[in-house]
Amino acid sequence: MISKTLGKIYIALIMIFLYAPIGVLIVLSFNDSRSRVVWGGFTLDWYTSLLNNSTIMKALGTTFGLALSSALIASVLGVLGAIGIYSMRQKGYKLMLFATNIPMINADIVTGIALLLWFVRFLPLGFTSVLLAHVTFNIPYVILCVLPKLKDMDIYQYEAALDLGAKESYAFIHILLPQILPGVLSGFLMAVTMSMDDFVITYFTKGAGVNTLSTLIYGQIRKGIKPEIYV
């Protein structure tokens, strides 16, 4: 009985620790006062102000556009990469799987600086450099989501379609893709989430005039957080 009670208290503390900051932001977004410690009454003015703030709305559009476009490109490349890795022999499979995991366990700052040095040498910093950076760190997530589905699929259906005269592209779209589609969708959603969540790599690879929500908020910390940011 005591252990169950302690377990519930432990879970409650974890939930409070995780969601209390979000709850504070929600409350402050409706606070009529600019102060973070004084309640000035309920208001929706900050929501109206946000919609009229072109800088924040542009950063929001960049964030979603970057997340969706990088996830889409990473999904296509990740599916092709997963199929290539799946088709390898055991030794090559393990080697490529190990290489795929390296970017995921690598520190973001190492990846960000490495990509920064690469882009400075070959590509001007801007939206394109950030997009390529996000595609780079999203691909491993897609590959690792698709590979388990490739292992579980019935490969004989694909081979039978080829034996019956179907083209490889037709067999891929109508036989193989439906079987791995849950993995592809999971990888796509994971890539969208990771892209929207990223700050460090974006900060190092973005050029002047390119901002996502995370980099915009970081830049405004020095000047003071405006209530629109709580929204």
BELUR-V223324 format. One record per pair of residues at least 6 apart in sequence whose C-alpha atoms are under 7 Angstrom apart, sorted by the first residue. I is the first residue (numbers start at 1). J is the second residue. Records with the same first field share a line. If there is no record, write none. Layout:
I->J, J
This chain:
25->230
26->230
28->36, 230
29->46, 227, 230, 231
30->42, 43, 44
31->39, 40, 41, 42, 43
32->40, 41, 42, 43
33->39, 40
34->227
46->227, 228, 231
47->228, 231
49->228
50->228
51->57
59->211, 212, 213
60->212, 213
62->212
63->196, 212, 213
66->131
67->192, 195, 196
68->192
70->131, 134, 135
71->135, 138, 188, 191, 192
72->188
73->135
74->135, 138, 139, 142
75->139, 142, 184, 187, 188
77->139
78->139, 140, 142, 143
79->142, 143, 146
81->143
82->143, 146, 147
85->93, 96
86->93, 147
100->140
101->140
103->137
108->200, 201
109->200, 201
111->201
112->200, 201, 204, 205
113->204
115->133, 205
116->204, 205
119->125, 129
125->205, 206, 207
126->206, 207, 208, 210
127->206, 210
129->205, 206
130->202, 205, 206
134->195
138->191
141->187, 190, 191
142->184, 187, 188
145->183, 184, 186, 187
146->180, 183, 184, 187
149->180, 183
150->180
153->179
157->175
158->171, 175, 176
161->171
162->168, 171
199->214, 215
203->215
